[in-house]
């Protein structure tokens, strides 16, 4: 089959790879219809996640049709249209029973790397390096789904592919940040980042009852999109003093919840950005925590900060004093989407969560390398390149 593979830092190619096979009774094979890029993919592209091998198939946000099921699959049949959670969870271990699906003990079949890095291994993820299980990704004609009864979800009739696609990763990731971050009715919430995940975190905060949500970015087209489709306020950090603006908006206190939806390649116009960038390029630190620092400083005393963007290793100049002395809570997680996706699909069907606008640049899988270049460099206002297969047109339906 045809797939988009990683062949080295900033080197992608469309190649022929072996078709996936049923390996366990709980597996399903899905014929991919739509597969989106994600901001976290850029960390793989740039070599910041060192557990990639040439020929690895990328992609973890997708929708398709089941074409084969293992003997143990009970909830799905051939022909079902499904969206699949990007994280792989068994549904039966202690963590899954607690709703901590991305911490699953069994979803990552190659746990040694992350056990050495982080003490314990999280669950697996499609198309996200051998540290996260070495699972083939969704930028391909077909993909194997382990634990299909747990991680694949039937899409309601009448809900478009272009909307349901983002119930795979962006929407449940954003919901994880707002929910586990502790958003309560009446809160003021600040979100760093107006990409797909940042927009979904802002929308989740609104649906959880936040009184005011402010999203922070520097790209006018992303901020305009956030205002139009999400319905919250935005701030441009290149033109406004974010700390001062957030204080003024909250009567001097600061936001109740700060959600960092940028991750390990954060940008800033402050002097700390140059410091972080140089240290990262020299491999003296793995991650640039610029936006996370800002979120910690901005958060009100006793408030909550959630690290939703992907981080891989160690950061420098972490403001531990601010976190401790202000009495703040810092949490982070990969998405626990298995617990949210059914509800998200219902809200999408009801018109409460809009996502098809994120698909700014649909294109053929053959154009995968160009799609990632447009996404990485924000060419033509690209928010998400989405690779279309199975006869989808190169335009919105």
C-alpha positions as CSV (number, residue, x, y, z in Angstrom):
1,X,0.0,0.0,0.0
2,X,1.0,3.7,-0.3
3,X,2.1,5.6,2.8
4,X,3.8,8.8,3.9
5,X,7.0,7.9,5.7
6,X,9.7,9.6,7.7
7,X,13.2,9.1,6.2
8,X,15.2,11.5,8.4
9,X,15.1,15.0,9.8
10,X,12.8,17.1,7.5
11,X,12.8,14.2,4.9
12,X,9.4,12.7,4.0
13,X,8.4,10.5,1.1
14,X,5.4,8.6,-0.2
15,X,6.4,5.0,-0.6
16,X,5.0,1.5,-0.9
17,X,4.9,-0.3,2.5
18,X,3.5,-3.7,3.5
19,X,-0.3,-3.9,4.1
20,X,-1.3,-4.2,7.8
21,X,-2.4,-7.5,9.0
22,X,-4.6,-8.7,11.9
23,X,-2.1,-9.7,14.7
24,X,-4.4,-10.1,17.6
25,X,-8.1,-11.1,18.0
26,X,-9.0,-7.6,19.1
27,X,-7.5,-5.9,16.0
28,X,-9.3,-4.3,13.1
29,X,-8.1,-3.0,9.8
30,X,-9.3,0.4,8.8
31,X,-9.3,1.8,5.3
32,X,-8.3,5.5,5.8
33,X,-10.5,8.2,4.3
34,X,-9.0,11.3,6.0
35,X,-5.8,11.7,7.9
36,X,-4.7,15.1,9.4
37,X,-1.3,16.5,10.3
38,X,-0.9,17.6,13.9
39,X,1.4,20.1,15.6
40,X,3.0,17.3,17.6
41,X,4.1,15.7,14.3
42,X,6.5,18.6,13.7
43,X,8.6,17.4,16.7
44,X,9.1,14.2,14.8
45,X,9.8,15.9,11.6
46,X,12.4,18.1,13.2
47,X,14.2,15.3,15.0
48,X,13.3,16.4,18.5
49,X,11.9,12.9,19.3
50,X,14.9,10.7,18.8
51,X,13.1,7.3,18.6
52,X,12.2,7.5,14.9
53,X,13.5,5.1,12.2
54,X,13.7,5.5,8.5
55,X,10.5,4.2,6.9
56,X,8.2,4.9,9.9
57,X,4.7,5.8,8.7
58,X,3.4,9.1,10.2
59,X,0.0,10.2,11.3
60,X,-2.3,9.8,14.3
61,X,-5.5,11.8,13.6
62,X,-7.8,9.9,11.2
63,X,-11.2,8.6,10.1
64,X,-12.0,5.6,7.9
65,X,-14.0,2.5,7.3
66,X,-13.5,-0.9,8.9
67,X,-12.6,-3.5,6.2
68,X,-11.5,-6.5,8.5
69,X,-12.0,-7.4,12.1
70,X,-10.3,-10.0,14.4
71,X,-12.3,-12.8,15.9
72,X,-12.5,-11.0,19.3
73,X,-14.0,-7.7,18.0
74,X,-17.6,-7.4,19.2
75,X,-18.6,-3.7,18.8
76,X,-17.6,-3.2,15.2
77,X,-18.3,-4.8,11.8
78,X,-16.9,-4.5,8.3
79,X,-18.3,-1.4,6.7
80,X,-18.5,0.7,9.9
81,X,-17.4,4.3,9.6
82,X,-15.2,5.0,12.5
83,X,-13.0,7.7,14.1
84,X,-10.1,6.3,16.1
85,X,-8.5,7.7,19.2
86,X,-4.9,8.6,18.5
87,X,-3.8,6.9,21.7
88,X,-3.9,3.2,22.1
89,X,-5.4,1.8,25.3
90,X,-6.5,-1.7,26.4
91,X,-9.5,-0.6,28.4
92,X,-8.9,-3.2,31.1
93,X,-5.7,-2.2,33.1
94,X,-5.8,-0.2,36.3
95,X,-5.2,3.1,34.5
96,X,-7.9,2.6,31.9
97,X,-10.3,1.7,34.7
98,X,-9.5,5.0,36.3
99,X,-10.2,6.9,33.0
100,X,-6.4,7.6,32.5
101,X,-6.4,6.0,29.1
102,X,-3.2,7.6,27.7
103,X,-1.4,6.1,30.7
104,X,-2.5,2.5,29.8
105,X,-0.1,-0.2,30.9
106,X,-0.7,-2.3,27.8
107,X,-1.1,0.1,24.8
108,X,2.7,0.7,24.4
109,X,4.4,-2.6,23.3
110,X,7.9,-1.0,23.5
111,X,7.9,0.6,27.0
112,X,11.6,0.5,27.7
113,X,12.5,3.8,26.2
114,X,10.0,5.9,28.1
115,X,10.5,3.9,31.3
116,X,14.1,5.0,31.2
117,X,13.2,8.6,30.4
118,X,10.2,9.2,32.6
119,X,10.1,6.3,35.2
120,X,7.0,4.7,33.7
121,X,5.7,4.2,30.1
122,X,2.5,5.9,28.9
123,X,0.2,4.1,26.4
124,X,0.9,3.8,22.8
125,X,0.2,6.2,20.0
126,X,-0.2,5.7,16.2
127,X,2.6,7.0,14.1
128,X,4.6,8.5,17.0
129,X,8.0,6.9,17.2
130,X,9.2,3.7,18.7
131,X,9.1,5.4,22.2
132,X,5.3,5.3,21.9
133,X,5.1,1.7,20.6
134,X,6.4,1.9,17.1
135,X,2.8,1.7,15.6
136,X,2.4,2.5,12.0
137,X,0.5,5.7,11.4
138,X,-2.5,6.8,9.5
139,X,-1.0,8.6,6.6
140,X,-1.5,5.5,4.6
141,X,-4.2,3.6,2.7
142,X,-4.8,1.2,5.6
143,X,-4.0,1.0,9.3
144,X,-4.2,-1.7,12.0
145,X,-6.2,-0.8,15.1
146,X,-5.2,-2.7,18.3
147,X,-8.0,-3.0,20.9
148,X,-10.6,-1.9,18.3
149,X,-13.5,-2.2,20.6
150,X,-11.9,0.3,22.9
151,X,-10.3,2.8,20.6
152,X,-12.6,3.0,17.5
153,X,-15.9,4.8,17.6
154,X,-18.7,4.7,15.1
155,X,-19.6,8.1,13.6
156,X,-23.2,9.1,13.8
157,X,-25.3,9.2,10.6
158,X,-25.4,12.7,9.2
159,X,-22.1,13.9,10.7
160,X,-19.6,14.8,8.0
161,X,-16.2,13.1,7.7
162,X,-14.6,16.5,7.8
163,X,-16.1,17.3,11.2
164,X,-15.8,13.9,12.8
165,X,-12.1,13.6,11.8
166,X,-11.1,15.9,14.5
167,X,-12.8,13.8,17.2
168,X,-9.8,11.5,16.8
169,X,-7.2,13.8,18.4
170,X,-7.6,17.6,18.4
171,X,-11.1,17.8,20.1
172,X,-10.4,15.2,22.8
173,X,-7.0,16.6,23.5
174,X,-8.4,20.0,24.0
175,X,-11.2,18.5,26.2
176,X,-8.6,16.8,28.3
177,X,-6.8,20.0,28.9
178,X,-9.9,21.9,30.0
179,X,-11.5,19.0,32.0
180,X,-8.4,17.7,33.8
181,X,-7.1,21.2,34.1
182,X,-10.1,21.8,36.4
183,X,-12.2,24.4,34.5
184,X,-15.3,25.3,36.5
185,X,-18.4,27.4,35.8
186,X,-17.5,31.0,36.1
187,X,-13.8,30.6,35.6
188,X,-11.6,32.8,33.4
189,X,-9.4,30.6,31.2
190,X,-6.4,31.6,29.2
191,X,-5.1,29.3,26.4
192,X,-1.7,29.6,24.8
193,X,-2.0,28.7,21.1
194,X,-4.7,29.1,18.4
195,X,-3.9,25.9,16.5
196,X,-6.3,23.1,16.3
197,X,-5.7,21.8,19.9
198,X,-5.7,25.3,21.3
199,X,-9.0,26.1,19.7
200,X,-10.5,22.9,20.9
201,X,-9.3,23.5,24.5
202,X,-10.9,27.0,24.4
203,X,-14.2,25.6,23.1
204,X,-14.1,22.8,25.7
205,X,-13.6,25.5,28.5
206,X,-16.6,27.4,27.2
207,X,-18.8,24.3,27.2
208,X,-17.6,23.5,30.7
209,X,-19.0,26.8,31.8
210,X,-16.0,29.2,31.7
211,X,-17.2,32.8,32.0
212,X,-14.4,34.2,29.8
213,X,-11.9,32.5,27.6
214,X,-8.9,34.2,26.1
215,X,-6.6,32.6,23.4
216,X,-3.1,33.8,22.8
217,X,-1.2,33.6,19.5
218,X,0.6,35.7,16.9
219,X,-0.9,34.6,13.6
220,X,-3.8,36.9,12.6
221,X,-5.5,34.2,10.5
222,X,-5.5,31.8,13.4
223,X,-6.7,34.4,15.8
224,X,-9.5,35.4,13.5
225,X,-10.5,31.8,13.0
226,X,-10.6,31.3,16.8
227,X,-12.8,34.4,17.2
228,X,-15.2,33.3,14.4
229,X,-15.6,29.6,15.0
230,X,-14.8,29.2,18.7
231,X,-16.3,32.5,19.9
232,X,-13.7,33.5,22.4
233,X,-11.4,36.5,22.7
234,X,-7.8,36.6,21.5
235,X,-4.5,38.4,22.3
236,X,-1.5,38.9,20.0
237,X,1.6,38.4,22.1
238,X,3.7,40.3,19.5
239,X,1.6,43.4,20.0
240,X,0.2,43.2,23.5
241,X,1.7,42.7,27.0
242,X,0.1,39.3,27.8
243,X,0.8,39.4,31.5
244,X,-0.6,42.9,31.8
245,X,-3.6,42.3,29.6
246,X,-4.6,39.1,31.5
247,X,-4.3,40.9,34.9
248,X,-6.5,43.7,33.6
249,X,-9.1,41.3,32.3
250,X,-9.3,39.5,35.6
251,X,-9.4,42.4,38.1
252,X,-5.7,42.0,38.9
253,X,-5.9,38.3,39.9
254,X,-4.9,36.4,36.7
255,X,-6.8,33.6,35.0
256,X,-8.2,30.7,37.1
257,X,-6.9,28.1,34.6
258,X,-4.1,28.5,32.1
259,X,-3.8,25.9,29.4
260,X,-0.5,25.6,27.4
261,X,-1.3,24.2,24.0
262,X,2.0,24.8,22.3
263,X,4.6,22.4,23.5
264,X,8.3,21.9,23.1
265,X,8.9,24.2,20.2
266,X,7.2,27.3,21.6
267,X,7.9,30.7,20.1
268,X,8.2,34.1,21.8
269,X,9.4,37.6,21.1
270,X,11.1,37.7,24.6
271,X,14.8,37.3,25.2
272,X,14.2,33.9,26.8
273,X,13.2,32.6,23.4
274,X,16.7,33.0,22.0
275,X,18.2,31.4,25.1
276,X,15.8,28.4,24.8
277,X,16.3,28.0,21.0
278,X,20.1,28.0,21.2
279,X,20.1,25.5,24.1
280,X,17.7,23.2,22.2
281,X,19.7,23.3,19.0
282,X,22.9,22.5,21.0
283,X,21.1,19.6,22.7
284,X,21.6,21.2,26.1
285,X,17.9,20.9,26.7
286,X,15.3,19.0,24.8
287,X,12.3,21.4,25.0
288,X,11.5,25.1,24.7
289,X,9.1,25.8,27.6
290,X,8.6,29.5,26.8
291,X,4.8,29.4,26.7
292,X,4.6,27.1,29.8
293,X,6.7,29.6,31.8
294,X,4.3,32.4,30.7
295,X,1.3,30.4,31.8
296,X,2.8,29.7,35.2
297,X,3.6,33.4,35.7
298,X,0.2,34.5,34.5
299,X,-1.9,32.1,36.5
300,X,-3.7,33.5,39.6
301,X,-2.6,32.4,43.1
302,X,-4.1,29.0,43.8
303,X,-5.0,28.5,40.2
304,X,-4.4,25.6,37.8
305,X,-1.9,25.3,34.9
306,X,-2.2,22.5,32.4
307,X,0.6,21.4,30.0
308,X,-1.3,20.2,27.0
309,X,1.4,20.7,24.3
310,X,3.8,17.8,23.9
311,X,7.1,17.8,25.9
312,X,9.7,15.1,25.6
313,X,12.4,15.6,28.2
314,X,14.1,18.3,30.2
315,X,13.5,22.1,30.3
316,X,15.7,24.9,31.7
317,X,14.8,27.9,33.9
318,X,11.6,26.3,35.1
319,X,9.8,28.7,37.5
320,X,9.4,26.4,40.4
321,X,9.4,29.2,42.9
322,X,6.4,30.9,41.2
323,X,4.5,27.6,41.1
324,X,5.1,26.7,44.7
325,X,4.8,30.1,46.3
326,X,1.6,31.0,44.4
327,X,0.0,27.7,45.5
328,X,-0.7,26.7,41.9
329,X,-1.5,23.2,40.6
330,X,0.5,22.0,37.6
331,X,-0.9,19.0,35.6
332,X,-0.3,17.6,32.2
333,X,-1.4,14.6,30.1
334,X,-1.7,13.1,26.7
335,X,-5.3,12.9,25.8
336,X,-7.7,10.6,27.6
337,X,-9.9,10.6,24.5
338,X,-11.5,7.2,25.0
339,X,-13.6,8.7,27.8
340,X,-14.5,11.8,25.8
341,X,-15.0,10.9,22.1
342,X,-18.6,9.5,22.3
343,X,-19.7,12.8,24.0
344,X,-17.7,14.9,21.6
345,X,-19.3,13.2,18.6
346,X,-22.7,13.9,20.1
347,X,-21.8,17.5,20.6
348,X,-20.5,17.7,17.0
349,X,-23.8,16.3,15.8
350,X,-25.6,18.9,17.8
351,X,-23.5,21.7,16.4
352,X,-21.9,22.6,19.7
353,X,-18.3,21.7,18.6
354,X,-17.3,23.0,15.1
355,X,-14.1,21.5,13.6
356,X,-14.4,21.3,9.8
357,X,-12.9,24.8,9.5
358,X,-9.6,23.4,10.8
359,X,-9.2,21.5,7.5
360,X,-7.8,24.4,5.6
361,X,-5.7,22.5,3.1
362,X,-7.1,19.1,1.9
363,X,-4.8,17.4,-0.5
364,X,-3.8,14.0,-1.9
365,X,-1.6,11.8,0.1
366,X,0.8,12.0,-2.8
367,X,1.3,15.7,-1.8
368,X,2.2,14.7,1.8
369,X,5.6,16.3,1.9
370,X,4.2,19.6,0.6
371,X,1.4,19.4,3.1
372,X,3.8,19.2,6.0
373,X,5.9,22.0,4.6
374,X,2.8,24.2,4.4
375,X,1.8,23.3,7.9
376,X,5.2,23.7,9.4
377,X,5.8,27.1,7.8
378,X,2.2,28.3,8.1
379,X,2.1,28.9,4.3
380,X,-1.1,30.3,2.9
381,X,-2.6,30.4,6.4
382,X,-2.4,26.6,6.8
383,X,-3.9,25.4,10.1
384,X,-4.2,21.7,9.1
385,X,-3.2,19.9,6.0
386,X,-5.5,16.9,5.6
387,X,-4.7,14.0,3.3
388,X,-7.7,12.7,1.4
389,X,-8.0,9.0,0.4
390,X,-10.9,6.8,-0.8
391,X,-12.3,9.3,-3.4
392,X,-12.6,12.4,-1.2
393,X,-12.4,15.6,-3.1
394,X,-9.7,18.2,-2.5
395,X,-12.2,20.6,-1.1
396,X,-14.8,20.9,1.7
397,X,-17.9,18.9,1.4
